[in-house]
């Protein structure tokens, strides 16, 4: 499930990409769908009738019917920022849980231990070599 709220600028770009998808080869269509999903979090399957191609006219119809909402740029950016922060928070929790369960290694702690050990050892070696 992707987003249903976009800025007017994003809708314009999505419309152009959908036009390119309609006119493109199979490979080009796959690339456009990938771009829509990854860049805009726009999944065609959220809006189309299965088996029917989804194009710019269908996009405009979804906007007209209110299925897709157009918001101002500042609201969209704030929404994206909140989504990013939530995703990062979830990743930190998931990593902490994996470390606690023994499914993952805390590489930051390993690096600190490495630096503490070898940082101290190399300083001792340098002082001994200087004597």
N, C-alpha and C positions, 0 to 999 in steps of 0.2 A: 504494500500500500504506500503510495507516494503522497506528495503534497497535493492540496486542492486550492491553495492560495498562492497567487503569483503577482508580481508587479506587471504593469502594462508593458514595460521593456522586455521582461521575460516572456510574456505572451507573444509579443512580436517575433522574438527570436525562435520560440517554439513553433510558431506558425511557419516561419521560413524553413526550419528543419523538417517539418512535416511535408512541406512542398517538395523539398529535396528527396525525402524518403519516397514519396509517391512516384517521382520521376527516375529514381535510381535503380541500379542493379540490386540483386539480392545482397551482395556484400555491402554495398552502400547503405541499403536499408538497415542492415544489422548495425553498422557503425552509427547511423543516426539514432536508432533506438538505444544503443549503448550511451551515447551522448545525452540523450533525453533523461535516461535513468540516473546517470552518475552526476551530471552537471546540474540538472534542474529537479531531480527526484520526481520526474514526470513519467508515470507508467501508463502507456497507452491502454493496457488491459483494464485500468481503473475506470475508463470512460467509454470504450467502444463496445459495439455488439460483436460477440465472438464470430469470427469468420468474415467480418466486413472490414475493409481497410479504413483506417482512421486518418483523415487528412485535415487541412487547415479549415475547411468548412465545418467539419465536425467539432473542431476546437472552438470556433466562433459560436456554434450552437450551444456548446456546453457553457460558455461564458454567458450567453444570452439567457439561458435557462437557470443560471445561478449555481450550477454544479461546480464550476470553477469560479472562484472569487478573485477579483482584481483589487489589490490593496496598494497603498502608497509604498514607495521604495524604503522609507525609514522603518515602517512596520515590518516589511519583509526581511530587512537586514536584522532587526531585533529578533524576529522569529528564528532566523537561521543561526544567530549567535546563541540563543537559548538552546536550540537543538544540538549545536556543537558542544556546548558546555555539558549538557546532559549525557551525550555520547561519551565524552571524555571521562566524566564521573563514573559512568557505568563500566568503562574499560578499566579504570583504576580499581573499582570494587571487584571486578572479575579477576584481575591480576592478583589482588590481595587474597582472594578466596583460593585461587589456584596455588599460590605460595603456601597458604595455610594448610591446604590439603596435600601438599607435597607433589602436586602435578606440575609445578613450575619452579624455577630457581629465581631468586631475587638477584638479578645481575648487578644492580646498583650496589647492593651490599657486598657481593663478591668483588666488585671493582674497588670498593673502599678498603676491603681487607687486603687486596692485592697491593694497592697503593701504600697502605700502612706498612705492610711487610717489606716490599721491595723499595719503597721510598726511604725507609729507615735503614735498610741494609745497604743501599747504594750510597747513602750519606756516610755510613760507617766505613765502607770500602774506600771512598774518596779520602776520608781523613787518614786512613791507614796508608794509602798510597802516597799521600803528601808528606808523610814522616820520613 
